[in-house]
Amino acid sequence: MRRERRHMNRADQIVAAHGERLREEYGFLADPSLPLWQNVERRIGDYNITDFTSRPRNQACHNLLQHHPLPKGTVRLLGKGLNYCIKPDTILKTTDKTFERLTKDIRRIYTFRDEPPLSDDGYIPSLYIKSDFPFDPADDRIEEALKNFCQAVQHKQRDRQRRRKPRRNITVGEWDLITFLRRHDQYIVIQADKNLGPCILDRDTYIFRAFKEHLGNKRNYRLLTKQQAINHHQLLRYEFDSWRTRHDKVISDYEKDFFRRSRQGKRDRFARFRMTAKVHKSPWKMRPIVCCAGTWMNDWSKWLDYQLQHLKCHVSSFVQDSQQIVEEVRQLRVPPNALLCTMDAQSMYNNIDTEHAIAVLDEWLDHLDATNQLPPLYPLDAIKDAYRLIMRNNLFEFGDTYWLQLLGTAMGTSAAVMWATLYFGYHEERKLLPKYRLSLFYFKRFIDDIFLIWTGTREEWNAYCADLNNFGLLKWDIEELATSVNFLDLTLTIEGDRLTTKTYQKAMNLYLYIPPSSAHPESCIKGTVFGLVLRYYQQNTYRHDFVYFVVLLYRRLLERGWEREYIRGLVRDATASAVACGKNRTLPTEKRVADVSKMIFIHVQYHPDDISRRELRDLYDEHCSELFQEIMGVEPPIIAYSRQRNVGDYVTQAKLHEAPGRTASSIMGEFEAGLDPT
């Protein structure tokens, strides 16, 4: 009898395990003792009503495949959007790092509780890396309160998990497809340029185009062996240390801490070359990107960018964004002979001659220094040495190949934008604007895009175009003079003596706004709606244009699965807010500035089924608030949410996956031999 019971228990365990495997594979488990109709009824009953009502109808991606069929389900998966956050089936991991970070912050505040507030003189927020110094434990009462708060939150999470286990917001088939695409030998998923949506293409085509359109240009790039790249990287380490020693007296203590923590916390890793697809071009091309995030060289470039930002006031054509254009052109009264034009630089970063740019910036900075136009205590020599080393030594990897950029702005580095802006700004300030000041009624440039209002003759226009293209290697694509042009996200039109503006949207944009099933807080879609409605209100001169784009937004959000009444309410509130902002141009009421050194952030990974922000605050108030305020004078906590991993985190990577026998170097060999797999 005992043996039979043991065998029966073992059989039950095997059947249960097999059933669990089926449930994981198909998402449900049928009961063989029930008829088919009842199993179907039970399966449908397991669905949440939002699984049906909030399913996006606008699901699309850019299919650039040439040699392989589109995997089944790809449009549905990528059509969710690469920013679609995947909801885990547990809430117990959302606070994995919460209490470690909170404990460290509390111990830091406790350690310095009797110290006077630190002066912010010299502090640069963009040049800050958090210290990893291990602070001693705080007062026993504080440590006990932290422990009780931690246990209370975890107990509440376990209770909620036990009462209703969360369900993932993707199907088993979609997860299998994510796993399939993640490092597939034949397919690769990338982002379209200008945020126009996800693309899927053949991996061999992607790698071949990297050499055909970019890395195969020996004027711009030099191939290195792995050992040469490592040696060069190590040499840069020595150069950086030497630079810090030479300019120690002009680098602030905050900046020294930033450099020290950067060197200690970031290993010697190479930047990575990748590309996005210019699907708005016909035929489509690839835009090169170098991902420098997480490298100590880019931290050095952040410092350089911060210093170069002080010089943008000397570039009169500099424009921050399209909103600045709107505000300025609406004040203009244009003459009867005025015409509009836009210009686009041809691969601006790649076509800036590095040595020419260094010579130009040296001369301009020396002139500004001699005429006392630089900020006080500006570290001129340190900046010059820094941009020489950074712009001449952009190292990166692409698969199993290593490269040194020989020509052009160091792509991917933080200082690249300001470097390019200042470089051509020199030509504008020294030649174009002085020579054509009477003909250039209005002139603005956003990095590599120019918008101008021309009032001169055709002969002067031809001379201006020739001078525009007579500066280093950089050339410009110049549109015809017209009364209406598209610039950035605007359409500008001359009507009488006025300029009117209207929102401009690219035809290839898929408008994959986050759907309601994505694991985002509701505040995200609210912020999206309020931000876009405000932008449309500011950009469109005529009310009917504003209404047109707001209605388009409303319809696109419905196509993404949002409830009609909810979006209607958001749009109504956003419109009222935009109108109020337009009428009320007064300065905002001054708010009390909190002591940053006493602020507490409770970092939590967001999960829709987790305990709420209000519940977290209540637990904090119950266990910590009064004690922490009494001993340390801390401010009320701020609940800071981070997102879950999204589809893009899984299916796109900066580091290139290479199929066996189809490495980057082997495909480069095919390119050099004249073979073309595309």
Disulfide bonds with the S-S distance in Angstrom:
none
